[in-house]
Amino acid sequence: MAKKILVVEDSSMTRSLIVTSLEDLGDFTVVEAANGFQALRKLPEIVPDLVITDINMPDINGLEVVRFVKHSEQFRHIPVIIVTTEGRDVDRERGLKLGADRYVIKPFDPEELQGFVKELLGE
């Protein structure tokens, strides 16, 4: 069965770039969310194998998404990759401290993202 990846990104162009990078990897079902609110609604519906989220989004930001996933009994096992423009060390530390498994700075290298996805999904 195909593994499910939830991509949470408010920029449709960046979301499309991430989805295209994932499609190059093979058999994954990618579910898209344009903001944190959509992501939190979709989580229980799809129970993804991996979440990729931006930080800066309207309504619920990516750090809140990470916090929700990693502090939820049902979802805490799901790995999370943050893909963001927030490149300062303090931002990276905050994201990782909340439970993100990897932190990727935009503009990102699709091969680096693919490598993290394969690693975290045990591919």
C-alpha atoms as an extended CHARMM CRD file, in Angstrom:
* protein
*
       123  EXT
         1         1  MET       CA              0.0000000000        0.0000000000        0.0000000000  PROA      1               0.0000000000
         2         2  ALA       CA              1.2700000000        3.4710000000       -0.8820000000  PROA      2               0.0000000000
         3         3  LYS       CA              2.5080000000        5.5720000000        2.0050000000  PROA      3               0.0000000000
         4         4  LYS       CA              0.6700000000        8.8410000000        2.5980000000  PROA      4               0.0000000000
         5         5  ILE       CA              2.4070000000       12.2000000000        2.8760000000  PROA      5               0.0000000000
         6         6  LEU       CA              0.6070000000       15.3530000000        4.0250000000  PROA      6               0.0000000000
         7         7  VAL       CA              2.1360000000       18.5030000000        2.5000000000  PROA      7               0.0000000000
         8         8  VAL       CA              1.1690000000       21.7000000000        4.3460000000  PROA      8               0.0000000000
         9         9  GLU       CA              2.1920000000       24.8470000000        2.4570000000  PROA      9               0.0000000000
        10        10  ASP       CA              0.2640000000       28.0550000000        1.7800000000  PROA      10              0.0000000000
        11        11  SER       CA              2.2070000000       28.9240000000       -1.3910000000  PROA      11              0.0000000000
        12        12  SER       CA              0.6870000000       26.9180000000       -4.2450000000  PROA      12              0.0000000000
        13        13  MET       CA              3.9310000000       27.2170000000       -6.2320000000  PROA      13              0.0000000000
        14        14  THR       CA              6.0940000000       25.8450000000       -3.3960000000  PROA      14              0.0000000000
        15        15  ARG       CA              3.5030000000       23.1800000000       -2.5930000000  PROA      15              0.0000000000
        16        16  SER       CA              3.5770000000       22.0930000000       -6.2360000000  PROA      16              0.0000000000
        17        17  LEU       CA              7.4020000000       21.9350000000       -6.1790000000  PROA      17              0.0000000000
        18        18  ILE       CA              7.3440000000       19.7480000000       -3.0560000000  PROA      18              0.0000000000
        19        19  VAL       CA              4.6570000000       17.4660000000       -4.5270000000  PROA      19              0.0000000000
        20        20  THR       CA              6.6270000000       17.1120000000       -7.7870000000  PROA      20              0.0000000000
        21        21  SER       CA              9.7590000000       16.2150000000       -5.7990000000  PROA      21              0.0000000000
        22        22  LEU       CA              7.7990000000       13.5130000000       -3.9740000000  PROA      22              0.0000000000
        23        23  GLU       CA              6.2540000000       12.1150000000       -7.1440000000  PROA      23              0.0000000000
        24        24  ASP       CA              9.7700000000       11.5340000000       -8.4870000000  PROA      24              0.0000000000
        25        25  LEU       CA             10.3240000000        9.1170000000       -5.5840000000  PROA      25              0.0000000000
        26        26  GLY       CA              7.6510000000        6.6770000000       -6.6480000000  PROA      26              0.0000000000
        27        27  ASP       CA              4.6300000000        5.1930000000       -4.9520000000  PROA      27              0.0000000000
        28        28  PHE       CA              3.3460000000        7.8000000000       -2.4890000000  PROA      28              0.0000000000
        29        29  THR       CA             -0.0990000000        9.2580000000       -1.9970000000  PROA      29              0.0000000000
        30        30  VAL       CA              0.3060000000       12.9920000000       -1.4560000000  PROA      30              0.0000000000
        31        31  VAL       CA             -2.4470000000       14.9540000000        0.2700000000  PROA      31              0.0000000000
        32        32  GLU       CA             -2.1880000000       18.7320000000        0.1190000000  PROA      32              0.0000000000
        33        33  ALA       CA             -3.2550000000       21.3140000000        2.6860000000  PROA      33              0.0000000000
        34        34  ALA       CA             -3.0240000000       25.0520000000        1.9710000000  PROA      34              0.0000000000
        35        35  ASN       CA             -2.7620000000       26.0070000000        5.6520000000  PROA      35              0.0000000000
        36        36  GLY       CA             -2.4650000000       24.6400000000        9.1670000000  PROA      36              0.0000000000
        37        37  PHE       CA             -6.2170000000       24.5800000000        9.7430000000  PROA      37              0.0000000000
        38        38  GLN       CA             -6.7400000000       22.3360000000        6.7050000000  PROA      38              0.0000000000
        39        39  ALA       CA             -3.8630000000       20.1390000000        7.8720000000  PROA      39              0.0000000000
        40        40  LEU       CA             -5.3680000000       19.5830000000       11.3110000000  PROA      40              0.0000000000
        41        41  ARG       CA             -8.7210000000       18.7090000000        9.7160000000  PROA      41              0.0000000000
        42        42  LYS       CA             -7.1190000000       16.2140000000        7.3090000000  PROA      42              0.0000000000
        43        43  LEU       CA             -4.8160000000       14.5050000000        9.8330000000  PROA      43              0.0000000000
        44        44  PRO       CA             -7.4480000000       12.2140000000       11.4050000000  PROA      44              0.0000000000
        45        45  GLU       CA             -9.0290000000       11.5280000000        8.0020000000  PROA      45              0.0000000000
        46        46  ILE       CA             -5.8590000000       10.2510000000        6.3230000000  PROA      46              0.0000000000
        47        47  VAL       CA             -3.4240000000        9.5030000000        9.1980000000  PROA      47              0.0000000000
        48        48  PRO       CA             -0.3410000000       10.1530000000        7.0530000000  PROA      48              0.0000000000
        49        49  ASP       CA              2.9900000000        8.3520000000        7.2820000000  PROA      49              0.0000000000
        50        50  LEU       CA              4.8490000000       11.6920000000        7.0410000000  PROA      50              0.0000000000
        51        51  VAL       CA              4.0280000000       15.4090000000        7.3500000000  PROA      51              0.0000000000
        52        52  ILE       CA              5.9300000000       18.1350000000        5.5000000000  PROA      52              0.0000000000
        53        53  THR       CA              5.0270000000       21.6370000000        6.6880000000  PROA      53              0.0000000000
        54        54  ASP       CA              5.9760000000       25.2560000000        6.1760000000  PROA      54              0.0000000000
        55        55  ILE       CA              6.1650000000       27.5030000000        9.2550000000  PROA      55              0.0000000000
        56        56  ASN       CA              4.7750000000       30.8410000000        8.0830000000  PROA      56              0.0000000000
        57        57  MET       CA              1.1340000000       30.3580000000        7.1330000000  PROA      57              0.0000000000
        58        58  PRO       CA             -2.1150000000       32.1750000000        7.8290000000  PROA      58              0.0000000000
        59        59  ASP       CA             -4.2940000000       30.9550000000       10.7080000000  PROA      59              0.0000000000
        60        60  ILE       CA             -2.4270000000       28.0140000000       12.2850000000  PROA      60              0.0000000000
        61        61  ASN       CA              1.3260000000       28.1340000000       11.6010000000  PROA      61              0.0000000000
        62        62  GLY       CA              3.5830000000       25.1540000000       10.9650000000  PROA      62              0.0000000000
        63        63  LEU       CA              5.0250000000       25.1510000000       14.4720000000  PROA      63              0.0000000000
        64        64  GLU       CA              1.5050000000       24.6570000000       15.8300000000  PROA      64              0.0000000000
        65        65  VAL       CA              1.0480000000       21.7920000000       13.3570000000  PROA      65              0.0000000000
        66        66  VAL       CA              4.2770000000       20.1940000000       14.6160000000  PROA      66              0.0000000000
        67        67  ARG       CA              3.2250000000       20.7140000000       18.2350000000  PROA      67              0.0000000000
        68        68  PHE       CA             -0.1820000000       19.1470000000       17.5810000000  PROA      68              0.0000000000
        69        69  VAL       CA              1.2720000000       16.1110000000       15.7900000000  PROA      69              0.0000000000
        70        70  LYS       CA              4.0550000000       15.4580000000       18.2810000000  PROA      70              0.0000000000
        71        71  HSD       CA              1.9060000000       15.9710000000       21.3910000000  PROA      71              0.0000000000
        72        72  SER       CA             -0.9670000000       13.8180000000       20.1730000000  PROA      72              0.0000000000
        73        73  GLU       CA             -1.1430000000       10.2010000000       21.2960000000  PROA      73              0.0000000000
        74        74  GLN       CA             -2.6060000000        9.2290000000       17.9170000000  PROA      74              0.0000000000
        75        75  PHE       CA             -0.0610000000       11.0370000000       15.7100000000  PROA      75              0.0000000000
        76        76  ARG       CA              3.2030000000       11.4010000000       17.6870000000  PROA      76              0.0000000000
        77        77  HSD       CA              4.8070000000        8.5250000000       15.7560000000  PROA      77              0.0000000000
        78        78  ILE       CA              4.4690000000       10.4440000000       12.4660000000  PROA      78              0.0000000000
        79        79  PRO       CA              7.7390000000       12.0300000000       11.3190000000  PROA      79              0.0000000000
        80        80  VAL       CA              7.6140000000       15.7390000000       10.4500000000  PROA      80              0.0000000000
        81        81  ILE       CA              9.8320000000       17.7220000000        8.0840000000  PROA      81              0.0000000000
        82        82  ILE       CA              9.7250000000       21.5200000000        8.2800000000  PROA      82              0.0000000000
        83        83  VAL       CA             10.4520000000       23.2830000000        4.9630000000  PROA      83              0.0000000000
        84        84  THR       CA             10.7310000000       27.0310000000        5.5900000000  PROA      84              0.0000000000
        85        85  THR       CA             12.4410000000       30.3340000000        4.8280000000  PROA      85              0.0000000000
        86        86  GLU       CA             13.1790000000       30.7120000000        8.5610000000  PROA      86              0.0000000000
        87        87  GLY       CA             16.8910000000       29.9390000000        8.4590000000  PROA      87              0.0000000000
        88        88  ARG       CA             18.1510000000       31.3060000000       11.7690000000  PROA      88              0.0000000000
        89        89  ASP       CA             19.5820000000       28.8600000000       14.2920000000  PROA      89              0.0000000000
        90        90  VAL       CA             16.9590000000       29.8890000000       16.8560000000  PROA      90              0.0000000000
        91        91  ASP       CA             14.1780000000       28.9760000000       14.3950000000  PROA      91              0.0000000000
        92        92  ARG       CA             15.7500000000       25.6180000000       13.5980000000  PROA      92              0.0000000000
        93        93  GLU       CA             16.2280000000       24.8460000000       17.3090000000  PROA      93              0.0000000000
        94        94  ARG       CA             12.6310000000       25.7830000000       18.0900000000  PROA      94              0.0000000000
        95        95  GLY       CA             11.2760000000       23.5420000000       15.3090000000  PROA      95              0.0000000000
        96        96  LEU       CA             13.4240000000       20.5760000000       16.3160000000  PROA      96              0.0000000000
        97        97  LYS       CA             12.6580000000       21.0840000000       20.0110000000  PROA      97              0.0000000000
        98        98  LEU       CA              8.9250000000       20.8950000000       19.2250000000  PROA      98              0.0000000000
        99        99  GLY       CA              9.5870000000       17.5120000000       17.6510000000  PROA      99              0.0000000000
       100       100  ALA       CA             10.2830000000       18.0800000000       13.9510000000  PROA      100             0.0000000000
       101       101  ASP       CA             12.5280000000       15.3190000000       12.6280000000  PROA      101             0.0000000000
       102       102  ARG       CA             14.2220000000       17.4010000000        9.9210000000  PROA      102             0.0000000000
       103       103  TYR       CA             14.4750000000       21.1230000000        9.1510000000  PROA      103             0.0000000000
       104       104  VAL       CA             14.9910000000       22.2380000000        5.5450000000  PROA      104             0.0000000000
       105       105  ILE       CA             15.6200000000       25.8410000000        4.4450000000  PROA      105             0.0000000000
       106       106  LYS       CA             13.9820000000       27.3020000000        1.3130000000  PROA      106             0.0000000000
       107       107  PRO       CA             14.9340000000       27.4280000000       -1.4270000000  PROA      107             0.0000000000
       108       108  PHE       CA             15.4290000000       23.7200000000       -0.8810000000  PROA      108             0.0000000000
       109       109  ASP       CA             17.3050000000       21.0800000000       -2.8370000000  PROA      109             0.0000000000
       110       110  PRO       CA             14.7200000000       18.5210000000       -4.0330000000  PROA      110             0.0000000000
       111       111  GLU       CA             17.2880000000       15.7210000000       -3.6870000000  PROA      111             0.0000000000
       112       112  GLU       CA             17.9340000000       16.6520000000       -0.0480000000  PROA      112             0.0000000000
       113       113  LEU       CA             14.1900000000       16.6070000000        0.6580000000  PROA      113             0.0000000000
       114       114  GLN       CA             13.8230000000       13.2720000000       -1.1510000000  PROA      114             0.0000000000
       115       115  GLY       CA             16.6710000000       11.8340000000        0.9180000000  PROA      115             0.0000000000
       116       116  PHE       CA             14.9980000000       12.8850000000        4.1800000000  PROA      116             0.0000000000
       117       117  VAL       CA             11.6560000000       11.4490000000        3.0340000000  PROA      117             0.0000000000
       118       118  LYS       CA             13.2510000000        8.1000000000        2.1550000000  PROA      118             0.0000000000
       119       119  GLU       CA             15.1850000000        8.0440000000        5.4280000000  PROA      119             0.0000000000
       120       120  LEU       CA             12.1790000000        8.8640000000        7.6210000000  PROA      120             0.0000000000
       121       121  LEU       CA              9.9010000000        6.4050000000        5.8240000000  PROA      121             0.0000000000
       122       122  GLY       CA             12.4940000000        3.6400000000        5.9130000000  PROA      122             0.0000000000
       123       123  GLU       CA             12.7020000000        3.4000000000        2.1420000000  PROA      123             0.0000000000
